[in-house]
């Protein structure tokens, strides 16, 4: 919501990966980092398909900004955790390498994550700081990041223009 004061979350679309008694964890999926997959591959000495060279890396959140998270739709990757139908999360360089070399699968690579302590997210939702909706794989992996916030809100039936910066909505 616009009243969220933390610049890490301004117009952020977050894919929640875990939510429970111990806290919550998610990835910001619409904020590009000043880094491409080509630069990342070079830094990690990984091969990369030419089609992936200029694809962006994303800032997944402010926590552990050097830790990588790979969202993808490749069922052939061995180390993967299902997130949604058609969407997987991989965490190892052994998984990233083949995904970078194959231009076919959709990939969104995030550095860092967003985290909340126990009951913190519930409190922020109750105060009107966040809106939430069901996610699906296609927008996560294929949507234009610059349009994802507006389109996510519109998909929820919310006109982004009508959101007012303030202390909450009545």
N, C-alpha and C positions, 0 to 999 in steps of 0.2 A: 504494500500500500504506500501511497505517497508520503505518509507521515513517518515512515521508517527512516530514522535519522542516520543509520549506519550506511556509509557510501558503498560498502561491500555488497549491499542488497538493493541498491537503487534500481528499480525496474528489472529485478532479477526473477528469472523463472528457475525454480529449483525442483529437481527430480529427487523425491525422497527415496532413499535406499533402505533406511532402517528407522523404525520408530517403536519405542517400547519403554518399559519402566526405567531403564538405564539411560535414556536420552534418545536423541535423534541425529541422523546423519543424512545429508543430501549433497547433490552436486548442482552448482549453478551451470546451466547448459546454454546460456545465451550471452556470455561475456567473453569476448576474445582476449587472448593474452598477446603481448608483443613478441610472438614466436610462432613459427610455422612448423608443420610436421617435418618438413625437410631439414630445418635447423635442429629440431629435436633428434631426428634420426642421425644426423651428423655428429651431434654431441654424444650420442649413445653408441656410435659406431654400428648403426643398423642400416641395412639396405632399405630402399624405399622406391616404390613405383613412381615414375615421373608425374603421373596424374595426382599424386598425393603431395608433391613438393610444396605447393603453396597453400595447402589446406591449413586452416587455423588450429592452433592449440587454444583451449579454453581455460579460463580461471574458474576452477570448480568451487572455490571458496577460500576463506582466509586461513583455515587450519591446515597445517603441514603442506605449505605451498610447493614443496619439491616432490611430493608424493603423487604418482600418476594413477589415473583411473581411466580405463578404456571402455566406453559404451559402444556396442556394435551389434550387428545382426548376423554374424557368421556362426552357424551351427557347427562348423568343422573345428573350431578352436577347442582344444582340450580343456584348458583351464578357463572355465567360464561359470558364472553364477546367473541363473535366470532372474531377471528383474520384472519383466512384463512379457506377454506373448510377443515373440519376435525381437526381444531386446535382452542383451546379455551384458554383464560387467566382468571384465578381466583385469587382473591386478599385476601381472608379471611381465617382464621384458620378453620372456619366452612366448607369450601370447601376442605382445605388441609387434614383434618382428614380422611374423607372417601377415598380420593385418596391414602393416605398412607396405609390404611387398606386393600385395594383391589389391588392385584398384577396384575390385568388384564390391566387397562389403561396404556398408555404410559405417563410418567410424566417427566418434566424437571423443577426442582425448582431452581429459581435464587434469589440471594440476591443482592439488589442494581440494579441500572439501568444506562444507558448512556443517557445523556441529552445534548441538544444543544439549545442555545438561538435563537431568531428570525434571520433568514438568515445565521446563523453560518454554518449549515451543507451544504447549497448551496454553500457557499464560499469555504468550504473544498473540496467539490466535484469538483468545478471549478478549484481548484489549483492542482487537481490530487491526493489528499490524500485518496480518497475512490473509490472503484468500487461498482456498485450496480447491483442487479439482482432480478428477481421475486423469491419469496419463495414458498415452498410447505411444507405441514405438516410433511410428512414422514422424510425428512432429519432433520428437527428441533427437532423432538421427538426421532428418532431412530438411527440417524447416530452416528458413533464413534466420540466423540468430538476431538480426536487427529488427525483425518483425515478430519474433516469438512472443514477447510480452504482450503487445497489442492483440495479436491473434489468439493467444491463450485466453485473455480476458473476454474478447468478443465471443469465443467459443463457449464461455461460461454465461453469456448473455449480459455481460457488463461492458458498457461503453467507456473506454479508457478516458475519454474527454470529460466524463462526468465525475471522475474521482477527484475529490477535493483534498488538498493538503490541509491537515488539521489534526485534532486530537482523537479522532475516531468518527465513525459514521453512526448516525442514529437511525 
